[in-house]
């Protein structure tokens, strides 16, 4: 066992709150890392579904146990007085407050709770104060990469008490993604208070701006230049393979989804509605918070704000269709007399690259 894994063995058991897409994938990942995983969810059906997946899989190094009772869940992590570590992966806001109220009677001095949801950093600071009253620690931790990364290793941005962060850092380094060149874990202690969730908030704001630029490029290629899904996927793949956008994850997955086919041979994109699904509380969450924060600090982020408002307009699909019909809006037309399409595709690549950098700088 290497030094990192040895230090991480301080926590042989992990308690996960939330058996949804993210929490369940974390459960699988930590079990493969040799940890015994206890998982609880307010919805019994989520536990049933997760444990069914567990029964169908093999090769876990650690035991995975589902719980319907919060007290039994917490007690399974060790004797009363033994330091325990919990990871919360549920919807931000009131649901997390309700979980803390249920979990608080089970907490003891030295216990550490890591909130891996997309939470507002001010809520994180408030919960840290509440946990300090019972000598437990609340860490606000950004988890990046979606459920696929939660399964195989995400990028992590934890923030909170420095002593608590030092205690869990070997475990997080073991779990986090590793840089393919250096092997360095993609996790760092961000700082005190809600800094971890603040960084994740800004990260998501930047990402929304980048996604907006990529969507505009897609529209330019499809409507303006008349390229079909496969051709756009090929262009994005070329962008990701060479040039300024080489190795850009968003471009890579955009290429994949453009070329994805259904069993009947049609394109998956034909079945994708032009509507962004909102957060569980019908808000945009982190992207909207990042814009509100920039406004409150008198920092101009127009490109990030534009990306957010495009998402908002996308979510209001029914209203958009009604307006378009009432004003008899003409359909978009393709460009005329374009002499060199290949050159235009490469010029557009450079435009997207500049747009990505501008959004990153704004963040």
N, C-alpha and C positions, 0 to 999 in steps of 0.2 A: 504494500500500500504506500503511495507517495505521500509527501508531507501535506499536500493540500487535502487529500482525501482523509488523512489521519486527523487533521485538525477539524475537518467537517464532521467527524464521527461524534463530536460533542452532542450533536442532536441526532440520535438514532431513529427518532420517531418524528413525523411531521403531521400536524393537524391542518387539514385544508377545509375551509368554509366555502361552499359553492361547488356543485357538481355539474355546472354548465360546460360550455365548450372549453373555456380556459382552465377552470379548476380541475376538470376531469383529465385534461392533458397533462397538467402539472402532476396529478396523482400518478399517472403512468410513468412520467419522467423520473420523479423522485424514487419510485419503486425500483426502476432500472438502475438507479444509482445506489441501491442497497439500503434504502430507508423504508421502515415500516410506515405506511400511510394510513391515517384515519381521516375519513371525509364525512362531512355533515352538510345537509342542505335543508332549508326551510320547507322545500317541497319533497315529499317522500318519493314521488314519481321520478325525480331526478336521481335520487340514490338508487332506486330500482333499475333505472336505465343504465347507470354507470356500472353497477355491480354485474349486470348482464354482460356488458362489454368485457369486464374483468374475467368473467368465467369463460369467455371465448378466446382469451389470449393466454399465451404461455411465455415463460422465460423471465419472469420478474424475479429480481433478487430479494426484494422486500415484500412483506405482506401488505395487502390492501384490504381494509375493513370499512364498510359503510355503516353509518349510524343515523338513527332517527331521533335520538334523544341527545340534547346538548350536554347534559351532565355526564352521561356515559361516554360521549365523544371525548370530552376533556379529560376524564379520568383515565381513559385508555392510553393517554400520552405519557403517563408516569405517575409516581406517587405524589401526593400533595406535598408541595415544597420543592419538588424537582423542577428545575427550569424547563419550561415548555416553549415550543415555537409553533405559531399558527400563521397560516397564509390565507388571507381573505381574497376571494376573486368573485365579486358580485357587483351588482349595479351600484353606482355612486349615490350619495345623498342619504335619504331616510332609510333605505334597506340596510345600509352599513351601520347607521346609528342603532337600528333595532337589533342587529347582530351583536353589537358591542354591549347593549343592555342585557342580552341573554347570556353573553359570554363573561361579563364582568364578575358575577358571583363565583365563577370557576377559576378566576385568575389569581395568581400569587406573585409574591416578590420575585423578580428576575425573569418572569415570563415575557416573551417577545411576540408581538403581533405585527405581521407585515401585510399592509393593505396593498394588494397588487391590482386594484381596480383603477380606472381613470377618474380619480377623485379631485375635487377642488382643494387646492393647497391650504386654504383657510380652514376647511373642515378637518383636514389632517392635523393642523396645529391645535385645534380645539380638542380633538380626541387624544392627542399626545398629553395635553394638560390633564385630561380626565384620567388617563392611565397612570400618570405620575403620582396621583393621589393614592394609588394602591401599589406603588413601586414597580409597576410593570411598564413596558416600553412599547410604544406604537411607532412603527416605521412606515412612512409613506413611500411606496416603491412603484415607479413606472416600469411596466412590462411591455416591451416592444416586439412586434413581429407576428401578432395574431396567434391563433390556436396552434398553427403548425410549429411555430417557434416555442410556444409553451410546452409542446411535446418533445422537442429535440434540443432546446436551449435558446432562450431569448436574450435580448439586450436588456439590462436591468439598471435602474437609476434609483437606488435607495437613499432616503434622507431621514435623519432623526438624531437621537442621542448618539454621540460618538462611541461611547463604551458599548452600547447595544449593537451598533453597526460593526464594530470590531469583532464582536462575538459571533455574528451571523455571516460575516464576509467569507470565511472559508467555505461555508455551505453554498453561498450564492456563486462563488467562483467555480465551484464544482458543477453547478447547474447551468450557469450562463453559457451562451454561445462562445466559441473561441475564434479569434482572428485567424483566418486560414494561413496567413504568412508567418505571424509571430507566435501563434498559439496562446496569446494573452486573452484571458476571460473578458467578455464584453460587459463588465460591471465595474462600477467605481462608487465610492462613498461620495455622494454629491454635496452633503453639508447638513446643517442643523434644520430643525423645524420641518416645514413643508417643502423644502427645496427639491426633494426627489419628485414629488408630484408637480411642482412648478416647472421643472425641466421637461417632464413628460407632456405637460400642457402646451408649452412652447413648441416642443417637437411635433405634436399633433397639428398645431396651427400651421407650421411650416409644411408639413406633409399634405395638408388640404390644399395649400397654395400650389404645391408641386403637382398634385393630382389634377388640379384645375388646368394647369398649363398642358399637361399630357392629354387631357380630354379635348382641349382646343386643338391640339395637333391632330388628334384622331379625327375630329370633325373636318379639319382642313384637308386631310388626306382622303377621307371618305366622300364628303359632300363636294368639296372644292375640286379635288383632282380625280374623283371617280374610282378610287382604289377599293377593291373588295376587302373583306375581312382578312383573308389569307395574305393578300399583298401588304396590307398594313402590318400584319403580324411579322411578315418577313422584313419589312422596313425597321420595325422596332427591334427585332432580333439583331439586325445588322448594327443598329445604334448601340445595343448593349454589348456587342462583340468587339467593337473597335471604335476609336474616336473618343471625343470628350465625354460621352455618356457610358463608356465602357464599365461594365460591372455595376450598373445601377439597378437595384432591386425592383423599383417600381416599373422601370422600362422592361425588365425581364418578365415580370408577371403579366404586364400588358401584352407582350408578344404572345405569351402562352394562351391567354384568354381569347385573343383575336383568332387564334388558329384552332381553338378547342372545338371538337366535333361531338355531336350526339350519336347515338347508336344507329339512327336512321340516315346518317351521313350529313345532316344539316349542321349549321353552326349553333353553338350554345348561345352566342350573342343574340340570335333571333328571338330567344325566349327571355332575354333580360329586359326588364322594364326600365325605362329611363326615369327612375325615381330612386333617390337615396333614402335608405331606411334610417330613421332617426333612432336616438338612444331610447332606452326603456322608459324614460320619463318624458318622451316626445320632444327632447331638446337636442341640440348639437353637442352639448357637453364641452369637452376640452377645446375644440376650435373656437366656439363662441366665447368661452372664458378668456382665451388668449387675446382675442380682439378687444374685449371689454377691458382687460388688463392693460393693453397697449394704449387704449384711449385714456384710461385713468392716469397713466404715467406720461401722457402727452408725447407718445412715440408713434410716428406715422408708419402704418403698415397697410397701405392701400391694396397691394397685390394679395396679401393674405386675407384681407377683408373681402375682396372680390371673390376669392375662392370660396369663402364661407357663404356669401350671399348667393353664389351660383348653386351651392348645395341646398340652401334653403328654398330657392326657386324650384330646384329639382324635386324636393320633397312635396311641394304644392302642385303635384302633377295635374290633378283634376281642375284646379283653378287655371293652370296654364292652358290646358286644352280648351276650356270654356272661353278664355280670352281670345285665343287664336281663332276659334270658330266665329266669335262675334265680330271680329274686325276683319275677317276674311284675309288672314295673313297668307301671302303667297309662299310656296315652298322654296327653299334655298336652291340656287342654281350653281352648276359647276363652272369653273373658270374657263374662259375661252382663249384660244390661240396660245396655249402654254407650249413653248418650243422644246424645253428640255426638262422633262419630269424628274429624271434622276438627279439633276442638279438641284431642283426645287426641294426634293426630299432631303438632300444633304444640307441645304441652306436651312431647312426647317429644323433639322437636328441641332444646328448651332443656335438657333433661336430658342429651342427648348432648353438647351444647356445654359444659356444666359438667363432664361427665366428661372431655372432651378437655383442658380447662384443668387439671383436677386431676392428670391423668396427666403433663402437661407440667411442672407445678410439682413433682411428685414427682421427675421426672428432673432 
